[in-house]
Amino acid sequence: MFLSVFDIFKIGIGPSSSHTIGPMVAAARFLDDLRGGAEKIPGAGRLCALGASLHGSLAFTGKGHATDRAVVLGLIGLRPDTMDPDQAEALEAEVQATGRVRPEGLGELRFDPRTDLVFDYGPSLPGHPNGLVLKAFDQAGNLYHQQTYYSIGGGFVQTAAELEGTTTPKPGTGPLPVHPFPFTTAAEMLAMGRASGKTIAEMKRANEDASGGNPNAGLDRIWDAMDSCIARGLTQEGILPGGLKVKRRAKGIHDKLMAERGRNMGHPHQINDWMSVYAMAVNEENAAGGRVVTSPTNGAAGVVPAVGRYYLDHCMGAKRERLRDYLLVAAAIGGLIKHNASISGAEVGCQGEVGSAAAMAAAGLCAVLGGTNEQVENAAEIALEHHLGMTCDPAAGLVQVPCIERNALGAIKAVSAASLALRGSGDHFMPLDNCIRVMLETGRDMSVKYKETSRGGIAVNLPEC
């Protein structure tokens, strides 16, 4: 099993990795199929029009997560890692006004979001709660090509065939790389570390090197994107979009914290406010549709950057280059969770999003503060264990309440978990692998109304006004 650090951390746009980035990626893949001469339905004529339907959680919370906009932008031909989020509204408005898209290499195609983009509130598709079907039609309205996609969390997308294992994603050129440390569980990771004498960061780096060179430039780019998101979030004010009238708070809190510096006005627990404000800055940007990094998802995008910034700004002896190891270790833990359970709120609740992010950040921080491999694994387990059972119940389907504050508390838990692990020897009762298994089992038993459908919990217990 190998998931690159650049699979776990992907630069994209808000507000959701599964509901925004994933559908946009799916639309881009569909266009690539059409450009590549995908096999058309026998008897179909010339390509003329496109259509889409959203299913399961993508339908129930798609409006609040801007899934409809993501599909429109994807069918224009935009990709989440390169598009300018400030252009999204104007580009969507043009398609709404004309009922046409013009993806490169395919000419002008009919696509009116008001009639050609369907929110299907019936049963979910069989493969995953986040399903979408994309279709192409000929000039007579006959089906030209069709593909079912599942957005499985963190911006990852699979076709129905890929999810079922009846086919595999198109391979790259050349032989597949051989990874020197192919751990699929935390137990294997620790055993390989003991046998080789290497740290988790060193093993993860060796795997990345085997996939194509030194990852330092990419890691620096990921951190720069995270840090830029914090910086922008700390300067923005106003009301977040969507109708809940949630006010941005990060700038106001940050301004007060800066004013109190050096005036002996703070309490020891004020450090929690610093961690919180870093996370809130990111998740307010995410809620506004800004540029963020999946960590491992958009809904949990604030935890890993906040703990990284805490390390830089508040830990003695911190070095920026150590953030590369921080991200490598965090990605190693995120990969284990995704491989053995899920990082999708629609599949297992927010324990799979903020819980996973806290485990990743705790492990990364423990590593850069000098923790052993065993202490790193312990830190991840502590953080994940104390998010078990957390529901995903966003009010109005928006990644705002309780999501923004939930990231703040996830960062605080991550730092506490790292600190507790560093105080111990690495020996502990519950192995991380078992905790990951419990998270998956808990998610399977959780009612669907608590898994990103906005049909239970906080989502339906709002104040009447």
ZIJOHU-V985649 format. One record per helix or strand of 3 or more residues. SS is the DSSP state (~ for helix, > for strand). FROM is the first residue (numbers start at 1). LEN is the number of residues. If there is no record, write none. Layout:
ss:from:len
SS:FROM:LEN
SS:FROM:LEN
//
This chain:
ss:from:len
~:5:4
>:11:3
~:17:19
>:47:10
~:57:4
~:67:10
~:85:14
~:113:4
>:117:4
>:130:9
>:143:11
>:156:4
~:160:5
~:186:11
~:200:11
~:216:18
~:250:11
~:270:18
>:291:3
~:301:14
~:322:19
~:345:4
~:350:3
~:354:15
~:373:13
~:395:3
~:403:21
~:432:14
~:448:3
~:457:4
//
